[in-house]
Amino acid sequence: MAPSDPDKNKPEGLPDLLKAYEDMSFLNSREARPLRILAEYMEPEARFKEYNIADTIVFLDRHAPKAEKTPRST
């Protein structure tokens, strides 16, 4: 038995529905923010596995110029 065509059973008049992972308006929405955050962890992990990277070192620099309390006159 061949798999059924999902569009064959769709009632007429309904718009074509995208899978959530193909729907860019959903993926860019506030509701999908947790998915975007998760992707920011998963994508580098997949790249590390691809290149056989087991360990990393992260350097943090907290130096930032202090904002002036009064603007400089020019």
N, C-alpha and C positions, 0 to 999 in steps of 0.2 A: 504494500500500500504506500503510495507516494505521500509526502507531507502535504498538508493542505496549504493553499495560498491564503495568507491572512487578509488580503484585499478582496478576495472572492466572497468572503462572508460578511464584509462590511456593509451596513445599511447605506442606501443611497442618500446623498445630501450631507453626510458627515465629512468634515475635512480630513485630509490624510494626516494621520498621527505619527509623529516622530518618536523614536525611542528617546528616553530622557538624556542619554549620553550624546545624542545627535542634535538635540534642541539647544542651540546656542543662546536663545533668549532665556531659557530656563537656567542653563549653566552660568549665565552672567547675572542671575537674579540673587536677591538677598537670601532666598530659601536654599540656594545651592552653595552658599558660602562654606559650610562644613566640608563639602566635597572638594572645593577648590583648595582648602587648607590641607586636607588629606593628600591631595595630589602633590602638593609642594613637599611633602615628606616622602611619598612613594616614588616619584620620578627620579630624584637623585639616588635613592637606594637601588633602583633598577639599573641606573648608569654605573654605579659602583660595582654591582655584580657583573655587569657586562665587561668591565675593564679589570676585574679581579682585584678591586681595592678593598682591603679588609680593615684598614685603620686610617684615620685622618687626624690632623692636628688643626685646631682652630685658634687663631690669634684674634683677640679682641682689643680694640683700641678705644679707650674712653676719652681721649683727648678731643676736646671741641673748643673752638674759640668762644670766649665769654661775650655775651651781648653787652654792648655799652649802655650805661644807664641814661646818658644824655647823648643825643645825636651830635655828631661832629659838624661844625659849621665849615662851609667851603668857601 
